[in-house]
Amino acid sequence: MPETVEEANDRVGRSRTSPADRVTANLPPRAALALERIVELTGYSKTDSIIRAIQVYAYMEEVWSAGGAVSVTEDPDSEPQQLKIL
């Protein structure tokens, strides 16, 4: 079962009573379709999907800032490919 926002907050030590940051974003069509696809694939809400995406992106930036690389393998027979965000 997917981790909830509350569970993630508990894991990182954020109080449930602390105010959350509210952000409004206008997504271009390509990003909106990607968000819908994430929701379909994971069953998470849009909010939880956006939160997770931000957390993943922050991790990737930390790795890159330290001189590391982030790689993916699309299927068991493919070679790892380094991810880069332009």
N, CA, C and O atoms as a GROMACS GRO file, in nm:
protein
  344
    1MET      N    1   0.084  -0.117   0.000
    1MET     CA    2   0.000   0.000   0.000
    1MET      C    3   0.089   0.124   0.000
    1MET      O    4   0.188   0.127   0.072
    2PRO      N    5   0.056   0.225  -0.078
    2PRO     CA    6   0.139   0.345  -0.086
    2PRO      C    7   0.146   0.419   0.046
    2PRO      O    8   0.050   0.420   0.124
    3GLU      N    9   0.261   0.480   0.070
    3GLU     CA   10   0.279   0.562   0.189
    3GLU      C   11   0.196   0.690   0.175
    3GLU      O   12   0.194   0.751   0.069
    4THR      N   13   0.130   0.729   0.282
    4THR     CA   14   0.051   0.851   0.279
    4THR      C   15   0.139   0.971   0.311
    4THR      O   16   0.252   0.954   0.358
    5VAL      N   17   0.089   1.089   0.286
    5VAL     CA   18   0.162   1.211   0.321
    5VAL      C   19   0.189   1.214   0.470
    5VAL      O   20   0.298   1.252   0.512
    6GLU      N   21   0.091   1.175   0.550
    6GLU     CA   22   0.108   1.174   0.694
    6GLU      C   23   0.221   1.080   0.736
    6GLU      O   24   0.301   1.113   0.823
    7GLU      N   25   0.226   0.963   0.674
    7GLU     CA   26   0.334   0.868   0.705
    7GLU      C   27   0.469   0.925   0.666
    7GLU      O   28   0.567   0.909   0.739
    8ALA      N   29   0.476   0.990   0.551
    8ALA     CA   30   0.601   1.052   0.507
    8ALA      C   31   0.642   1.163   0.603
    8ALA      O   32   0.759   1.176   0.637
    9ASN      N   33   0.545   1.243   0.647
    9ASN     CA   34   0.576   1.350   0.743
    9ASN      C   35   0.630   1.292   0.872
    9ASN      O   36   0.727   1.344   0.928
   10ASP      N   37   0.570   1.184   0.919
   10ASP     CA   38   0.618   1.117   1.040
   10ASP      C   39   0.761   1.068   1.020
   10ASP      O   40   0.846   1.081   1.109
   11ARG      N   41   0.788   1.010   0.903
   11ARG     CA   42   0.919   0.954   0.874
   11ARG      C   43   1.027   1.061   0.876
   11ARG      O   44   1.138   1.035   0.922
   12VAL      N   45   0.998   1.180   0.827
   12VAL     CA   46   1.098   1.286   0.823
   12VAL      C   47   1.088   1.380   0.942
   12VAL      O   48   1.162   1.479   0.950
   13GLY      N   49   1.000   1.350   1.035
   13GLY     CA   50   0.991   1.427   1.158
   13GLY      C   51   0.912   1.556   1.147
   13GLY      O   52   0.927   1.644   1.233
   14ARG      N   53   0.831   1.571   1.046
   14ARG     CA   54   0.750   1.692   1.034
   14ARG      C   55   0.622   1.674   1.115
   14ARG      O   56   0.554   1.571   1.104
   15SER      N   57   0.590   1.771   1.193
   15SER     CA   58   0.471   1.765   1.278
   15SER      C   59   0.345   1.771   1.195
   15SER      O   60   0.338   1.844   1.096
   16ARG      N   61   0.246   1.694   1.234
   16ARG     CA   62   0.116   1.699   1.166
   16ARG      C   63   0.045   1.831   1.190
   16ARG      O   64  -0.043   1.870   1.114
   17THR      N   65   0.084   1.898   1.296
   17THR     CA   66   0.018   2.025   1.328
   17THR      C   67   0.085   2.145   1.262
   17THR      O   68   0.029   2.255   1.264
   18SER      N   69   0.203   2.125   1.203
   18SER     CA   70   0.268   2.239   1.137
   18SER      C   71   0.196   2.268   1.006
   18SER      O   72   0.149   2.176   0.938
   19PRO      N   73   0.189   2.395   0.971
   19PRO     CA   74   0.118   2.430   0.848
   19PRO      C   75   0.194   2.381   0.726
   19PRO      O   76   0.317   2.389   0.720
   20ALA      N   77   0.122   2.332   0.630
   20ALA     CA   78   0.182   2.288   0.504
   20ALA      C   79   0.194   2.407   0.411
   20ALA      O   80   0.115   2.501   0.417
   21ASP      N   81   0.294   2.403   0.326
   21ASP     CA   82   0.307   2.506   0.223
   21ASP      C   83   0.205   2.479   0.114
   21ASP      O   84   0.194   2.366   0.065
   22ARG      N   85   0.131   2.581   0.077
   22ARG     CA   86   0.033   2.566  -0.031
   22ARG      C   87   0.090   2.633  -0.154
   22ARG      O   88   0.134   2.748  -0.150
   23VAL      N   89   0.089   2.559  -0.265
   23VAL     CA   90   0.142   2.609  -0.390
   23VAL      C   91   0.038   2.588  -0.498
   23VAL      O   92  -0.027   2.483  -0.504
   24THR      N   93   0.022   2.686  -0.584
   24THR     CA   94  -0.065   2.673  -0.700
   24THR      C   95   0.024   2.672  -0.823
   24THR      O   96   0.110   2.759  -0.838
   25ALA      N   97   0.003   2.576  -0.910
   25ALA     CA   98   0.084   2.567  -1.032
   25ALA      C   99  -0.006   2.542  -1.152
   25ALA      O  100  -0.101   2.465  -1.145
   26ASN      N  101   0.025   2.609  -1.260
   26ASN     CA  102  -0.044   2.584  -1.387
   26ASN      C  103   0.042   2.488  -1.467
   26ASN      O  104   0.153   2.522  -1.508
   27LEU      N  105  -0.009   2.368  -1.491
   27LEU     CA  106   0.067   2.266  -1.563
   27LEU      C  107   0.040   2.276  -1.713
   27LEU      O  108  -0.076   2.281  -1.755
   28PRO      N  109   0.146   2.278  -1.793
   28PRO     CA  110   0.125   2.271  -1.937
   28PRO      C  111   0.069   2.133  -1.971
   28PRO      O  112   0.083   2.040  -1.892
   29PRO      N  113   0.006   2.118  -2.088
   29PRO     CA  114  -0.059   1.991  -2.123
   29PRO      C  115   0.030   1.868  -2.105
   29PRO      O  116  -0.016   1.766  -2.054
   30ARG      N  117   0.155   1.876  -2.144
   30ARG     CA  118   0.244   1.760  -2.134
   30ARG      C  119   0.264   1.719  -1.988
   30ARG      O  120   0.264   1.600  -1.956
   31ALA      N  121   0.282   1.817  -1.900
   31ALA     CA  122   0.300   1.788  -1.757
   31ALA      C  123   0.170   1.735  -1.696
   31ALA      O  124   0.174   1.645  -1.612
   32ALA      N  125   0.056   1.791  -1.738
   32ALA     CA  126  -0.074   1.744  -1.686
   32ALA      C  127  -0.097   1.598  -1.726
   32ALA      O  128  -0.147   1.520  -1.645
   33LEU      N  129  -0.063   1.563  -1.849
   33LEU     CA  130  -0.077   1.423  -1.893
   33LEU      C  131   0.016   1.332  -1.815
   33LEU      O  132  -0.021   1.220  -1.779
   34ALA      N  133   0.138   1.378  -1.789
   34ALA     CA  134   0.233   1.298  -1.711
   34ALA      C  135   0.180   1.277  -1.569
   34ALA      O  136   0.192   1.167  -1.515
   35LEU      N  137   0.122   1.380  -1.510
   35LEU     CA  138   0.065   1.367  -1.376
   35LEU      C  139  -0.048   1.266  -1.376
   35LEU      O  140  -0.057   1.182  -1.286
   36GLU      N  141  -0.136   1.273  -1.474
   36GLU     CA  142  -0.246   1.175  -1.484
   36GLU      C  143  -0.191   1.033  -1.498
   36GLU      O  144  -0.246   0.940  -1.441
   37ARG      N  145  -0.083   1.018  -1.574
   37ARG     CA  146  -0.023   0.885  -1.592
   37ARG      C  147   0.034   0.833  -1.460
   37ARG      O  148   0.020   0.715  -1.428
   38ILE      N  149   0.097   0.920  -1.383
   38ILE     CA  150   0.150   0.880  -1.252
   38ILE      C  151   0.036   0.834  -1.162
   38ILE      O  152   0.049   0.732  -1.094
   39VAL      N  153  -0.073   0.908  -1.161
   39VAL     CA  154  -0.189   0.872  -1.079
   39VAL      C  155  -0.242   0.735  -1.121
   39VAL      O  156  -0.274   0.652  -1.036
   40GLU      N  157  -0.252   0.712  -1.252
   40GLU     CA  158  -0.299   0.582  -1.302
   40GLU      C  159  -0.205   0.468  -1.261
   40GLU      O  160  -0.251   0.362  -1.219
   41LEU      N  161  -0.075   0.491  -1.273
   41LEU     CA  162   0.023   0.386  -1.244
   41LEU      C  163   0.035   0.355  -1.095
   41LEU      O  164   0.056   0.239  -1.058
   42THR      N  165   0.021   0.456  -1.011
   42THR     CA  166   0.048   0.437  -0.869
   42THR      C  167  -0.075   0.427  -0.781
   42THR      O  168  -0.072   0.364  -0.675
   43GLY      N  169  -0.184   0.490  -0.824
   43GLY     CA  170  -0.301   0.497  -0.738
   43GLY      C  171  -0.292   0.609  -0.636
   43GLY      O  172  -0.384   0.626  -0.555
   44TYR      N  173  -0.185   0.687  -0.638
   44TYR     CA  174  -0.172   0.801  -0.548
   44TYR      C  175  -0.262   0.914  -0.596
   44TYR      O  176  -0.302   0.918  -0.712
   45SER      N  177  -0.293   1.006  -0.506
   45SER     CA  178  -0.365   1.126  -0.546
   45SER      C  179  -0.270   1.217  -0.624
   45SER      O  180  -0.149   1.196  -0.624
   46LYS      N  181  -0.327   1.319  -0.688
   46LYS     CA  182  -0.242   1.416  -0.757
   46LYS      C  183  -0.149   1.485  -0.659
   46LYS      O  184  -0.030   1.504  -0.688
   47THR      N  185  -0.201   1.522  -0.543
   47THR     CA  186  -0.118   1.589  -0.442
   47THR      C  187  -0.003   1.500  -0.398
   47THR      O  188   0.112   1.545  -0.396
   48ASP      N  189  -0.031   1.375  -0.363
   48ASP     CA  190   0.075   1.285  -0.320
   48ASP      C  191   0.176   1.261  -0.433
   48ASP      O  192   0.296   1.250  -0.408
   49SER      N  193   0.128   1.252  -0.556
   49SER     CA  194   0.218   1.232  -0.670
   49SER      C  195   0.311   1.350  -0.689
   49SER      O  196   0.430   1.331  -0.716
   50ILE      N  197   0.260   1.471  -0.676
   50ILE     CA  198   0.343   1.590  -0.688
   50ILE      C  199   0.445   1.596  -0.575
   50ILE      O  200   0.561   1.628  -0.598
   51ILE      N  201   0.401   1.565  -0.454
   51ILE     CA  202   0.493   1.565  -0.339
   51ILE      C  203   0.606   1.466  -0.362
   51ILE      O  204   0.723   1.499  -0.340
   52ARG      N  205   0.573   1.348  -0.407
   52ARG     CA  206   0.675   1.246  -0.432
   52ARG      C  207   0.770   1.289  -0.544
   52ARG      O  208   0.890   1.267  -0.536
   53ALA      N  209   0.715   1.349  -0.648
   53ALA     CA  210   0.799   1.396  -0.759
   53ALA      C  211   0.900   1.500  -0.711
   53ALA      O  212   1.016   1.499  -0.752
   54ILE      N  213   0.856   1.589  -0.624
   54ILE     CA  214   0.946   1.691  -0.570
   54ILE      C  215   1.055   1.625  -0.486
   54ILE      O  216   1.171   1.664  -0.493
   55GLN      N  217   1.018   1.525  -0.407
   55GLN     CA  218   1.116   1.456  -0.324
   55GLN      C  219   1.219   1.382  -0.411
   55GLN      O  220   1.338   1.385  -0.381
   56VAL      N  221   1.173   1.317  -0.516
   56VAL     CA  222   1.265   1.246  -0.606
   56VAL      C  223   1.358   1.346  -0.675
   56VAL      O  224   1.479   1.322  -0.686
   57TYR      N  225   1.303   1.457  -0.722
   57TYR     CA  226   1.385   1.557  -0.789
   57TYR      C  227   1.488   1.616  -0.693
   57TYR      O  228   1.603   1.637  -0.733
   58ALA      N  229   1.451   1.642  -0.570
   58ALA     CA  230   1.546   1.693  -0.472
   58ALA      C  231   1.660   1.593  -0.450
   58ALA      O  232   1.777   1.632  -0.442
   59TYR      N  233   1.626   1.465  -0.441
   59TYR     CA  234   1.729   1.362  -0.425
   59TYR      C  235   1.823   1.360  -0.545
   59TYR      O  236   1.945   1.355  -0.528
   60MET      N  237   1.766   1.366  -0.665
   60MET     CA  238   1.849   1.364  -0.786
   60MET      C  239   1.943   1.485  -0.789
   60MET      O  240   2.061   1.470  -0.824
   61GLU      N  241   1.894   1.602  -0.753
   61GLU     CA  242   1.980   1.722  -0.750
   61GLU      C  243   2.091   1.707  -0.647
   61GLU      O  244   2.203   1.753  -0.670
   62GLU      N  245   2.061   1.644  -0.533
   62GLU     CA  246   2.164   1.620  -0.432
   62GLU      C  247   2.274   1.529  -0.487
   62GLU      O  248   2.392   1.554  -0.467
   63VAL      N  249   2.233   1.424  -0.556
   63VAL     CA  250   2.330   1.331  -0.615
   63VAL      C  251   2.416   1.403  -0.718
   63VAL      O  252   2.539   1.393  -0.716
   64TRP      N  253   2.352   1.477  -0.809
   64TRP     CA  254   2.427   1.549  -0.912
   64TRP      C  255   2.519   1.654  -0.851
   64TRP      O  256   2.631   1.673  -0.898
   65SER      N  257   2.472   1.724  -0.747
   65SER     CA  258   2.554   1.827  -0.683
   65SER      C  259   2.680   1.767  -0.620
   65SER      O  260   2.783   1.834  -0.610
   66ALA      N  261   2.671   1.642  -0.577
   66ALA     CA  262   2.786   1.574  -0.517
   66ALA      C  263   2.874   1.507  -0.622
   66ALA      O  264   2.970   1.438  -0.588
   67GLY      N  265   2.842   1.528  -0.751
   67GLY     CA  266   2.923   1.469  -0.858
   67GLY      C  267   2.880   1.330  -0.899
   67GLY      O  268   2.948   1.265  -0.979
   68GLY      N  269   2.769   1.283  -0.845
   68GLY     CA  270   2.721   1.149  -0.877
   68GLY      C  271   2.636   1.147  -1.003
   68GLY      O  272   2.621   1.248  -1.072
   69ALA      N  273   2.582   1.030  -1.032
   69ALA     CA  274   2.497   1.010  -1.149
   69ALA      C  275   2.374   0.931  -1.107
   69ALA      O  276   2.378   0.853  -1.012
   70VAL      N  277   2.266   0.953  -1.179
   70VAL     CA  278   2.142   0.880  -1.158
   70VAL      C  279   2.113   0.803  -1.286
   70VAL      O  280   2.106   0.862  -1.394
   71SER      N  281   2.097   0.672  -1.273
   71SER     CA  282   2.077   0.587  -1.390
   71SER      C  283   1.950   0.505  -1.378
   71SER      O  284   1.905   0.475  -1.268
   72VAL      N  285   1.894   0.469  -1.493
   72VAL     CA  286   1.777   0.381  -1.497
   72VAL      C  287   1.802   0.270  -1.598
   72VAL      O  288   1.879   0.286  -1.693
   73THR      N  289   1.737   0.159  -1.575
   73THR     CA  290   1.736   0.048  -1.669
   73THR      C  291   1.590   0.024  -1.703
   73THR      O  292   1.511  -0.012  -1.616
   74GLU      N  293   1.554   0.043  -1.831
   74GLU     CA  294   1.413   0.036  -1.869
   74GLU      C  295   1.356  -0.105  -1.868
   74GLU      O  296   1.236  -0.124  -1.844
   75ASP      N  297   1.439  -0.203  -1.894
   75ASP     CA  298   1.395  -0.342  -1.886
   75ASP      C  299   1.515  -0.428  -1.853
   75ASP      O  300   1.629  -0.381  -1.861
   76PRO      N  301   1.493  -0.554  -1.816
   76PRO     CA  302   1.604  -0.639  -1.770
   76PRO      C  303   1.716  -0.658  -1.872
   76PRO      O  304   1.829  -0.687  -1.834
   77ASP      N  305   1.687  -0.641  -2.001
   77ASP     CA  306   1.788  -0.665  -2.104
   77ASP      C  307   1.859  -0.538  -2.151
   77ASP      O  308   1.949  -0.545  -2.234
   78SER      N  309   1.819  -0.423  -2.099
   78SER     CA  310   1.881  -0.298  -2.146
   78SER      C  311   1.994  -0.254  -2.055
   78SER      O  312   2.003  -0.294  -1.939
   79GLU      N  313   2.081  -0.172  -2.111
   79GLU     CA  314   2.193  -0.116  -2.036
   79GLU      C  315   2.144   0.005  -1.956
   79GLU      O  316   2.052   0.075  -1.998
   80PRO      N  317   2.205   0.030  -1.841
   80PRO     CA  318   2.167   0.150  -1.765
   80PRO      C  319   2.194   0.277  -1.846
   80PRO      O  320   2.295   0.288  -1.916
   81GLN      N  321   2.102   0.370  -1.835
   81GLN     CA  322   2.115   0.500  -1.902
   81GLN      C  323   2.116   0.608  -1.794
   81GLN      O  324   2.034   0.605  -1.702
   82GLN      N  325   2.210   0.702  -1.806
   82GLN     CA  326   2.215   0.811  -1.710
   82GLN      C  327   2.102   0.910  -1.737
   82GLN      O  328   2.077   0.949  -1.851
   83LEU      N  329   2.035   0.950  -1.629
   83LEU     CA  330   1.930   1.050  -1.639
   83LEU      C  331   1.992   1.189  -1.632
   83LEU      O  332   2.083   1.214  -1.552
   84LYS      N  333   1.942   1.278  -1.716
   84LYS     CA  334   1.982   1.416  -1.713
   84LYS      C  335   1.858   1.500  -1.739
   84LYS      O  336   1.775   1.467  -1.823
   85ILE      N  337   1.847   1.609  -1.665
   85ILE     CA  338   1.736   1.702  -1.687
   85ILE      C  339   1.797   1.828  -1.745
   85ILE      O  340   1.884   1.891  -1.683
   86LEU      N  341   1.751   1.864  -1.860
   86LEU     CA  342   1.808   1.982  -1.927
   86LEU      C  343   1.733   2.106  -1.891
   86LEU      O  344   1.767   2.215  -1.938
   0.00000   0.00000   0.00000
